[in-house]
Amino acid sequence: MTRKPAKKKTTKKIAGREKTPVTYETLKALAMSLDLPGVTEAVSWGQPCLKAHGKLWFFWSPSEDAPVFKVPFEERDMLVDAAPETFFFTDHYKNHKLVLVRPDRLDPEWAKANLLRVWREMAPKRLLKAYDSGEV
């Protein structure tokens, strides 16, 4: 029996630096590293996802093989217009406040900022007040 050689991780050079495409698992680790209260792992439509305060917070589109982030429509339009090589949406997502990001183009700092902002928007006021004061 002949063994196939292991596949090398694909990297792309972006703006003079090499970047490894992200996966659901790497983004889940990034989201969980924020150590935000009320975040849980769940399953939605048969796919793994993260929920915050019982609401869908972050997920991966299996049909597009890309992470999906919550953003207002105006921000989505601006992101897609400014960087179509990074941000996009399909007909399936056009009526939802969501944007997809090409895994090999995702900026982890943008992802962290988005996840934190969306978590704050979804948080109950009492929890947010306790979190901001360091009680949680």
Secondary structure, DSSP 8 states (H G I E B T S, - for coil): -----------EEETTEEE----HHHHHHHHHHT--TTEEEEEETTEEEEEETTEEEEEEETTTTEEEEE--HHHHHHHHHH-TTTEE--GGGTTSSEEEE-TTT--HHHHHHHHHHHHHHHS-HHHHHHHHTT--
